[in-house]
Amino acid sequence: MIRHRYIHKICISAMIAAVILTALFMQGESLGIQPVSSSPEYESRLFDDSRVHTIDLQIDDWNTFLEAAPSETYFQCDVVIDGEWFPDTGLRAKGNNSRRLVEEYGLERYSLKLEFDHFQKGNSYYGLDKLSLDASFQDNSYLKNYIAYDMMEYMEVPSPLCSYAWVTVNGKPHGLFLAVEEPEEAFAKRNFGPGYGQLYKPDYKSLNNENADVALQYISEDPADYDNIFRNAKFQPDDSDKSRLIQALKIIDTGEDLGTAICTDEVLRYFTVQVFCVNLDSYLGRTGHNYFLYEENGLLQILPWDYNLAFATYSLGMPEPINDAGLYINYPIDTPSSRDVMVKRPLYHNLMQNEQYFNQYHAYFDKLIREYFESGMFEEKTARAIKMIAPYVKKDPSAFCSYEDFQKGAETFRNFCLLRAQSIRGQLDGTLPSTHLEQESFSGEYIDPQNIWLPDMGEIADLAD
């Protein structure tokens, strides 16, 4: 009887609880409740990489836009993505040397940025604030960025989403581009939740400067000494944000207690893929840039960006580029740059001085080679992408290379990566040297480059064709 007496009260209480839980579920983010993971709608739409998407740029005067492209001025345009209209979007050219060289050679194929909320606050593409359209500059394979980001994603490094897109301008074919999620608010929210931290894209004003801050060296306690970092913040940092980042760099400089300043696991996974890619235009190269830096609660993560000159194809500023495929296929994984560069890259150099982290780095390399390459995953992913984009490359009116060059570039890219994986397996097993010093005294046989010619993946000379 007592049970029946209270049954109505229990039911009413349960209904109230259900309503409250539903409200929290629907409005929890606005109340500061962070979901465990976030999958925005744009991820399953434009960034479904199982097909080539369509993007039409509807702009009043395309020729005026091209004339202004070197200044990176935003123009207002409407964008139609897979048949859906998104008005009042900001459009500009992007890139550094690529933008300069496209202009120099009188071409129209600039990489582009689309900023949906540039002219109308609150505008977005299903939650996405900004994306890039990568033009495959110096990438005849059309694969470098796509596969590099896929490897990073496989190794669970927070990475930009990407997919191929056939781009038209006012309905007229313009070319096949790679649509890439720009690391800004939507990216940060997707990867780190609504309570995300600070995001920076360290970059130099002039390569002739020391640029110690881009190299993530500790300089002083003065935020002014880190202008190349804070000037390129994606979200306006306050004094507290700056102080946390500087203190993290100070700890990294000591080489002690690195786990209090770095998300060591994520950073090791990043460097695993980064070193595989032999990206000389990166943090581990002479330029020291082309990465994003994420800070939250005093811990740093390094995030991937820009691989069109990776896979040993960086030649900008080199009158006589070193096109030795054997050198780069067998490039050592433990000293992935010259000593004078390495000692100035404390995020990598000091991390590798710790035996535990060094061993974990090798364990991650074993995972990448075993699961991504030796399993056939890389070949399957690459073959599917080539088959999917080939018809679009064949009709690409602004391509930097011929269709035959694309076929050769894709084959060269595939072979380079497979041979690189074989060399790294030998370096992990101890049958091949894994440092520059060991290579100086090595008298055995390296992995044969099999007549690979690196410029087949893309070179500046293609712009003149």
Secondary structure, DSSP 8 states (H G I E B T S, - for coil): -HHHHTHHHHHHHHHHHHHHHHHHHHHTTTTT---S----HHHHTTT-TTS-EEEEEE-S-HHHHHHHGGGT--EEEEEEETTEEEEEEEEEEE-SHHHHHHHHTT----EEEEETTSSSTT--BTTB-EEEEE--TT-TTS-HHHHHHHHHHHTT-----EEEEEEEETTEEEEEEEEEE-SSHHHHHHHH-TT--EEE----S-TTS--TTTTT----S-GGGGHHHHTTBSS---HHHHHHHHHHHHHHHHTSSGGGTB-HHHHHHHHHHHHHTT-SSSTTSSS--SEEEEEETTEEEEEE---TTTTT---TT-SS----HHHHHT--SSS-S-HHHHTT-HHHHHHHTSHHHHHHHHHHHHHIIIIIITTSHHHHHHHHHHHHHHHHHHT-TT-SS-HHHHHHHHHHHHHHHHHHHHHHHHHHHTSS--SHHHHHH--S-----TT--GGGG--GGGGG-
